[in-house]
């Protein structure tokens, strides 16, 4: 949700400033968009605040759609995991055992999704992978849950930090 900052002139609110992050540059810096919205003078403070929330939501959706429609680098799943996501896990802030845990899991996950593009992986592909683990690899439900969590981490990271073309989270 966009942040909303009230700008006051003495005792009454004059404008609202909307700010939102629409993505990140290649160096990791956030791309921030902002807009100033003027409330109608006849609105009470409470109504102006409610209208500002509605307007901020509509504006944020519009700005994100515009940003997502621009040319975006499309990663292969393997490329994204190895060049973007995994380095964020192995950056020295996590325990050695956690890094080893993900390294082992990626040996199974990455080949399965090769050569798909990251933004082409959908819910059906994820369900298919989990079924494949269950039926072909004979993994326990607990082990399958660990793979599911790893996939969830990968796609949530992609959704938050890389401008993947998606109108929904793939994993809930």
Backbone bond lengths (Angstrom), bond angles and torsions (degrees), N, CA, C in turn:
res aa  C-N    CA-C-N  psi(-1)  N-CA   C-N-CA  omega(-1)  CA-C   N-CA-C  phi
1 X - - - 1.451 - - 1.520 108.70 -
2 X 1.290 114.82 141.03 1.457 120.95 178.19 1.529 109.89 -66.13
3 X 1.320 116.18 144.07 1.455 118.86 174.43 1.526 108.08 -81.84
4 X 1.326 115.36 146.65 1.464 121.38 -177.63 1.520 107.85 -123.47
5 X 1.317 115.62 124.97 1.463 121.63 179.33 1.527 108.24 -117.30
6 X 1.317 115.54 125.41 1.464 120.38 179.12 1.525 109.23 -83.75
7 X 1.324 116.20 134.99 1.467 121.93 174.82 1.527 106.69 -110.65
8 X 1.328 116.50 118.88 1.463 120.91 -174.55 1.517 111.59 -106.23
9 X 1.312 114.52 147.25 1.452 123.22 173.31 1.514 105.33 -117.48
10 X 1.313 116.94 102.94 1.450 124.24 -172.43 1.526 109.49 59.49
11 X 1.357 119.93 -105.87 1.461 120.70 -175.36 1.518 113.58 -104.08
12 X 1.303 118.77 -13.80 1.462 119.54 -176.01 1.520 111.57 -109.89
13 X 1.331 114.51 150.34 1.455 120.41 178.72 1.520 108.50 -78.19
14 X 1.316 116.41 129.62 1.460 121.78 -178.54 1.529 110.34 -101.56
15 X 1.330 116.40 -47.41 1.465 120.65 -177.51 1.526 110.38 -139.33
16 X 1.320 113.85 165.56 1.457 121.57 173.35 1.520 107.28 -126.24
17 X 1.322 116.23 136.26 1.451 119.82 176.04 1.521 108.18 -106.71
18 X 1.359 115.92 127.59 1.455 122.82 177.02 1.520 108.26 -101.39
19 X 1.330 116.66 137.53 1.463 121.66 176.13 1.522 108.57 -137.25
20 X 1.341 115.82 139.44 1.458 120.25 176.59 1.520 110.32 -150.78
21 X 1.319 115.65 152.92 1.460 122.32 174.96 1.520 107.21 -95.34
22 X 1.329 117.02 124.02 1.464 120.84 -178.21 1.520 112.70 -102.18
23 X 1.316 118.15 -9.21 1.462 121.24 -179.92 1.514 110.33 166.80
24 X 1.312 114.28 -165.15 1.463 119.80 -179.81 1.514 110.10 -133.95
25 X 1.333 114.61 148.22 1.455 120.56 174.07 1.525 108.39 -75.74
26 X 1.321 117.09 171.51 1.458 120.57 -178.62 1.522 112.69 -61.38
27 X 1.331 117.69 -27.46 1.461 120.56 179.12 1.531 112.48 -85.55
28 X 1.335 117.21 2.59 1.461 121.76 177.38 1.513 114.49 95.64
29 X 1.325 118.34 -8.18 1.463 121.49 -179.11 1.532 109.77 -68.96
30 X 1.334 116.26 137.30 1.462 121.09 -179.83 1.528 111.13 -68.61
31 X 1.331 115.36 145.38 1.462 121.84 173.64 1.524 105.69 -102.02
32 X 1.323 115.95 110.87 1.459 122.45 -175.65 1.523 109.33 -104.75
33 X 1.325 115.66 134.71 1.460 122.12 173.22 1.525 107.24 -116.79
34 X 1.331 116.17 146.40 1.460 119.86 178.86 1.519 110.06 -141.66
35 X 1.320 114.79 159.34 1.465 121.83 -179.78 1.518 108.08 -151.49
36 X 1.317 115.99 144.37 1.455 121.59 173.60 1.517 108.18 -102.52
37 X 1.330 115.69 130.39 1.464 121.63 -179.10 1.520 108.46 -119.60
38 X 1.326 115.79 131.82 1.457 121.46 -178.76 1.521 109.75 -100.34
39 X 1.324 116.51 124.35 1.462 121.68 177.95 1.523 109.42 -79.48
40 X 1.325 115.22 146.62 1.464 119.86 176.40 1.527 108.64 -64.02
41 X 1.341 117.80 135.76 1.472 120.21 -175.21 1.529 114.19 -62.45
42 X 1.341 117.20 -24.54 1.466 119.52 -177.76 1.532 113.11 -80.14
43 X 1.330 118.01 -8.11 1.459 121.05 -179.11 1.522 110.98 -78.90
44 X 1.332 115.67 141.97 1.461 119.68 173.41 1.522 108.21 -71.69
45 X 1.305 116.21 166.15 1.460 121.00 -178.37 1.529 110.68 -60.14
46 X 1.327 117.44 -44.24 1.468 121.18 -179.41 1.527 111.12 -63.09
47 X 1.327 117.10 -43.89 1.465 120.62 179.96 1.528 110.96 -68.25
48 X 1.321 116.54 -36.78 1.461 120.31 178.31 1.523 110.14 -64.49
49 X 1.333 116.95 -39.70 1.465 120.21 178.15 1.532 111.34 -64.55
50 X 1.340 116.38 -43.06 1.470 119.78 178.36 1.525 111.04 -63.86
51 X 1.318 116.60 -43.04 1.465 120.35 178.86 1.531 110.41 -64.24
52 X 1.329 116.53 -37.38 1.463 120.41 178.73 1.523 110.24 -62.87
53 X 1.334 117.88 -40.08 1.461 120.94 178.15 1.525 111.18 -63.39
54 X 1.325 116.57 -43.02 1.463 120.74 178.84 1.523 110.36 -64.54
55 X 1.322 116.16 -47.81 1.466 120.82 -179.34 1.534 111.29 -63.39
56 X 1.330 116.86 -38.86 1.464 120.40 179.43 1.523 110.42 -63.94
57 X 1.321 117.06 -40.98 1.461 120.80 178.32 1.518 111.79 -63.01
58 X 1.329 117.09 -44.99 1.465 121.29 178.84 1.528 111.09 -64.85
59 X 1.328 115.68 -43.22 1.465 120.26 -179.94 1.525 110.49 -63.93
60 X 1.339 116.68 -44.25 1.463 120.04 -179.06 1.535 110.67 -61.26
61 X 1.313 117.04 -43.06 1.472 120.73 178.60 1.530 110.26 -60.33
62 X 1.319 116.51 -44.43 1.468 121.82 -179.92 1.528 111.43 -62.80
63 X 1.337 116.45 -45.04 1.466 121.10 -178.23 1.530 110.56 -65.89
64 X 1.322 117.07 -42.13 1.471 120.41 179.46 1.528 111.14 -65.62
65 X 1.340 117.34 -41.38 1.466 120.34 177.99 1.530 110.39 -62.46
66 X 1.320 116.34 -42.24 1.464 120.61 178.85 1.528 110.53 -62.90
67 X 1.330 115.99 -44.81 1.459 120.15 -179.51 1.529 110.67 -65.76
68 X 1.326 117.22 -41.60 1.468 121.05 -179.12 1.518 112.46 -69.36
69 X 1.334 118.13 -23.01 1.460 120.31 -179.71 1.530 111.98 -80.07
70 X 1.325 116.57 -12.70 1.458 120.04 177.78 1.521 109.19 -70.86
71 X 1.325 115.35 162.97 1.457 119.06 177.61 1.527 108.74 -60.98
72 X 1.307 114.61 128.21 1.444 121.97 -176.46 1.515 108.38 -126.53
73 X 1.293 116.07 141.01 1.457 119.04 177.02 1.521 108.33 -65.56
74 X 1.305 116.21 128.89 1.453 120.11 178.44 1.522 108.20 -103.42
75 X 1.300 115.53 116.60 1.449 122.24 -179.12 1.522 110.19 -87.81
76 X 1.314 115.79 143.53 1.457 119.54 162.35 1.522 105.89 -70.71
77 X 1.320 116.85 149.99 1.463 119.78 -179.39 1.526 110.62 -53.96
78 X 1.338 115.83 -49.11 1.463 121.18 -178.69 1.534 111.36 -60.45
79 X 1.328 116.53 -42.18 1.460 121.63 -179.96 1.528 110.86 -63.22
80 X 1.331 116.50 -45.17 1.457 119.73 179.59 1.520 111.43 -62.08
81 X 1.318 116.33 -48.39 1.460 120.18 -177.66 1.520 110.73 -61.25
82 X 1.329 117.10 -47.45 1.463 120.43 -174.87 1.526 113.92 -76.47
83 X 1.327 118.30 -32.44 1.468 120.70 -174.88 1.525 114.53 -99.78
84 X 1.324 117.40 -23.83 1.458 119.48 -175.61 1.530 111.83 -116.40
85 X 1.330 116.80 -57.90 1.461 119.75 -173.10 1.526 112.61 -71.78
86 X 1.329 118.28 -53.15 1.460 120.92 -176.12 1.529 112.40 -58.39
87 X 1.331 120.03 -43.25 1.473 118.33 176.80 1.538 112.99 -59.52
88 X 1.327 117.41 -28.55 1.468 119.24 177.37 1.526 111.25 -72.38
89 X 1.335 116.96 -25.65 1.463 121.55 177.42 1.531 110.25 -81.48
90 X 1.322 115.74 -40.29 1.470 121.24 -175.63 1.527 111.77 -94.71
91 X 1.322 116.72 35.02 1.464 120.22 -176.50 1.527 113.97 -89.21
92 X 1.332 116.87 6.90 1.460 120.65 178.16 1.512 113.80 94.55
93 X 1.330 118.19 -4.22 1.463 120.66 -179.46 1.523 112.14 -91.89
94 X 1.330 117.37 -11.36 1.463 121.43 -179.26 1.531 110.00 -109.98
95 X 1.320 113.79 158.11 1.458 119.37 178.68 1.524 110.17 -63.52
96 X 1.314 114.86 152.61 1.466 121.87 178.69 1.535 109.96 -59.50
97 X 1.326 117.12 -37.50 1.465 120.25 -179.10 1.526 111.33 -67.05
98 X 1.318 117.78 -33.85 1.469 121.14 177.54 1.512 110.22 -67.00
99 X 1.310 117.23 -43.78 1.465 121.64 179.02 1.529 109.46 -62.18
100 X 1.336 117.69 -43.48 1.465 121.21 177.73 1.527 111.49 -62.89
101 X 1.315 116.13 -39.29 1.466 122.43 178.28 1.533 110.13 -57.84
102 X 1.325 117.29 -49.64 1.465 120.66 179.77 1.524 111.79 -69.66
103 X 1.315 117.86 -35.85 1.463 121.18 178.10 1.526 110.16 -59.32
104 X 1.318 116.46 -44.99 1.460 121.27 179.37 1.529 111.19 -63.87
105 X 1.308 116.54 -43.12 1.465 120.12 -178.60 1.532 112.07 -67.50
106 X 1.311 116.72 -35.57 1.460 120.20 -179.15 1.527 112.12 -66.97
107 X 1.324 117.10 -23.75 1.459 120.47 176.68 1.527 111.50 -64.79
108 X 1.321 117.30 -22.33 1.465 122.29 176.91 1.526 110.63 -98.09
109 X 1.320 117.06 -42.58 1.472 121.71 -174.13 1.523 111.92 -68.28
110 X 1.316 117.94 -51.12 1.473 121.56 -172.84 1.528 112.69 -60.18
111 X 1.332 120.04 -48.59 1.474 118.13 179.40 1.531 113.24 -62.03
112 X 1.324 116.74 -31.40 1.463 119.51 -179.21 1.535 110.96 -64.02
113 X 1.334 116.89 -40.89 1.468 121.01 -176.08 1.528 113.47 -92.72
114 X 1.316 117.94 1.41 1.457 121.10 177.65 1.528 108.35 -77.20
115 X 1.292 123.35 132.53 1.451 132.55 6.27 1.537 113.62 -106.33
116 X 1.334 118.61 35.91 1.471 120.57 -179.29 1.519 111.35 -67.45
117 X 1.338 115.63 149.64 1.454 121.07 170.55 1.523 108.13 -79.96
118 X 1.306 116.08 147.60 1.459 121.67 -177.46 1.522 111.60 -54.36
119 X 1.321 117.45 -46.12 1.459 120.02 -175.60 1.522 113.18 -74.58
120 X 1.343 118.03 -7.73 1.464 120.91 177.70 1.520 113.37 -93.05
121 X 1.321 117.90 -10.80 1.460 120.82 178.61 1.526 107.37 -72.83
122 X 1.333 115.67 128.00 1.462 119.40 -178.29 1.527 110.49 -124.37
123 X 1.328 116.33 -178.04 1.460 121.63 -177.29 1.519 111.82 -59.23
124 X 1.304 116.46 -37.80 1.468 121.35 179.68 1.526 110.47 -62.12
125 X 1.337 117.23 -41.23 1.464 121.24 178.71 1.532 111.62 -64.27
126 X 1.303 116.03 -38.22 1.461 120.29 -179.87 1.526 110.28 -69.44
127 X 1.321 116.33 -44.27 1.461 120.42 177.00 1.520 110.76 -61.30
128 X 1.312 116.20 -41.31 1.459 121.32 178.05 1.530 111.04 -61.25
129 X 1.320 116.88 -41.70 1.462 121.12 177.90 1.525 110.93 -62.11
130 X 1.318 116.60 -45.20 1.464 120.04 -179.32 1.534 110.73 -64.44
131 X 1.326 116.91 -38.81 1.473 120.70 175.70 1.524 110.69 -64.62
132 X 1.309 116.59 -39.98 1.460 121.64 178.29 1.533 110.35 -61.17
133 X 1.330 117.07 -42.38 1.461 120.45 176.86 1.527 110.57 -62.03
134 X 1.308 115.47 -42.19 1.460 121.88 -177.76 1.532 111.53 -67.10
135 X 1.318 116.97 -47.34 1.465 121.37 -171.54 1.522 113.98 -89.92
136 X 1.319 117.92 -43.20 1.458 121.12 -175.29 1.525 111.90 -86.94
137 X 1.321 116.19 -43.86 1.472 120.03 -176.42 1.528 112.38 -91.42
138 X 1.336 117.10 -10.80 1.477 123.19 -179.83 1.529 112.68 55.60
139 X 1.339 116.08 40.82 1.459 120.53 178.47 1.522 109.63 -77.15
140 X 1.305 115.66 151.37 1.467 121.10 176.80 1.532 109.03 -73.28
141 X 1.318 115.45 162.11 1.469 120.12 179.27 1.526 110.93 -62.28
142 X 1.307 116.95 -35.48 1.470 120.51 178.15 1.535 110.04 -63.77
143 X 1.330 116.81 -43.38 1.462 121.25 179.69 1.531 110.23 -66.29
144 X 1.326 116.94 -40.78 1.471 121.28 178.34 1.529 110.24 -61.99
145 X 1.331 115.84 -38.62 1.468 119.69 177.92 1.528 110.79 -61.38
146 X 1.329 117.70 -37.59 1.467 121.14 177.93 1.530 110.81 -63.14
147 X 1.324 117.22 -40.93 1.468 120.87 177.37 1.524 110.83 -65.71
148 X 1.321 115.38 -39.55 1.466 120.28 177.94 1.530 110.37 -61.53
149 X 1.306 116.47 -43.68 1.472 120.89 179.35 1.529 110.28 -63.69
150 X 1.331 117.05 -40.73 1.470 120.30 178.16 1.530 110.32 -62.13
151 X 1.336 116.83 -45.13 1.472 119.89 177.24 1.522 110.83 -61.89
152 X 1.315 116.07 -41.05 1.461 120.74 177.97 1.525 110.25 -58.55
153 X 1.319 116.97 -44.89 1.469 121.22 178.42 1.527 111.37 -61.68
154 X 1.324 116.63 -42.82 1.464 120.68 -179.32 1.524 110.68 -62.46
155 X 1.336 117.33 -49.81 1.460 119.91 -176.12 1.523 112.84 -72.69
156 X 1.310 117.48 -33.99 1.467 118.85 175.33 1.520 110.77 -65.76
157 X 1.321 117.58 -39.63 1.464 120.96 176.77 1.531 109.98 -62.51
158 X 1.331 116.05 -44.31 1.469 120.19 179.37 1.519 110.80 -62.62
159 X 1.308 116.78 -41.65 1.457 121.01 -178.19 1.524 111.28 -65.72
160 X 1.330 116.72 -39.73 1.467 120.50 -177.79 1.520 113.96 -80.58
161 X 1.328 117.52 -35.52 1.459 119.80 -168.05 1.515 116.12 -113.23
162 X 1.295 117.59 -16.49 1.456 121.08 179.75 1.509 106.37 -125.28
163 X 1.296 115.91 137.83 1.458 119.45 -175.60 1.526 110.45 -77.12
164 X 1.356 116.21 75.62 1.456 118.63 176.33 1.512 108.05 -82.69
165 X 1.309 115.79 145.38 1.460 120.27 -179.43 1.513 108.65 -80.67
166 X 1.318 115.96 102.11 1.451 120.98 -179.85 1.514 108.77 -156.64
167 X 1.333 116.46 139.98 1.451 119.33 178.38 1.527 111.25 -101.92
168 X 1.338 117.21 8.06 1.448 120.52 179.25 1.518 108.87 -157.97
169 X 1.330 115.50 161.68 1.461 119.43 170.90 1.508 107.83 -74.30
170 X 1.300 117.83 136.77 1.461 121.18 179.94 1.521 111.16 -75.04
171 X 1.301 116.46 -33.11 1.460 121.07 -177.60 1.516 107.70 -121.02
172 X 1.304 115.09 131.11 1.474 118.83 -178.98 1.503 111.14 -106.25
